[in-house]
Amino acid sequence: MKLIFPHKEHKDFELIGDSFTIGSSDDAAIKINAIGMSSIHATLIKDGNDYSLKIDNPACMVSVNGRLVKEVKEVRAGDLMIVAQVHCKLEEQTAQKQDENRTRIRMALPKFVLRGVSGVYFGKTFPLRGKTSLGRHSDNDIFVNVDGISRKHAVISVLADSLEIEDMDSSNGTYVNGKQITKSKIDIGDEIKLDNIRFLIQSPGMQLDKDTQKFKTGDVANAGKRVNKKERFADDSSGSGGKWVAMIVILLVVAGGSAWYMGLFQQVAIFIFILTSEVYA
């Protein structure tokens, strides 16, 4: 919270502390030289998140939103206070500042991200810049609030062209690709495991493993369809071949019967034997 002067005749005053005297004296916390201002004209008091304006001398003119203060008056952000003839207000520090047409600097994307692949952190992404601490305490850069994770479990450091992870004497250990480590270099694709919580080192924009798995599953299904088509083609081909053989046998039987009837059975039988041998060869 700060005290501002809408008419800009005085500099804004940041309220750090619990009590702020207002007056013309050098001993006043907020010194204001103005007509009618007493050496200590009023006191602004902070109580938790609340503020109040207090006067000790009824002759000191103070008003809040147009109402005279007799002894103590509560004030809130935005209330207009007139101390002697000076206008002032309380303003939140988080109030939006006026755009000064300054060029906004866009933060560059990180080279590495940590993506959760198990438990409640599945699919969550954490950028890795500088040194990133992981642990169960809320002071960590990545707050992993899970039983089995130490208060400060591990630290990941971004190097020139790679990463390094260091276990911080955790109770249940830090693992890289299934192997317990004390300190180890890591790179894109490596799996980090803190107790039972698993993460992957990735670059921004990489897809989740589950998406890749779905894609692979689709390929398998399509491959199955292609195999079934081949099998059906083979079945159709074998069925067609059987029909042709049966038709040839019927024709041969008919031809043999006609030859026997006409007395040419022996010559036709030899021809049928030769033809049949070539068909099954």
Protein Blocks (a to p, Z undefined) as FASTA:
>chain_A
ZZddfklpaccdddedjbdcddfbfklmbacddehiafblbdcddehjaccdddfblklc
cdeehiacfkbccddehiacdehjaccddddfklccddehiacddddddfbdcddfehjl
goiacddehjadddfbfkbmbdcddehiafblbccdddfklccdddehianopaeehiac
fbdcddehiacdehjaccddddehiacfklmmmmmmmmmmmmmmmmmmmmmmmmmmmmmm
mmmmmmmmmmmmmmmmmmmmnopmmmmmmmmmmmmmmmmZZ
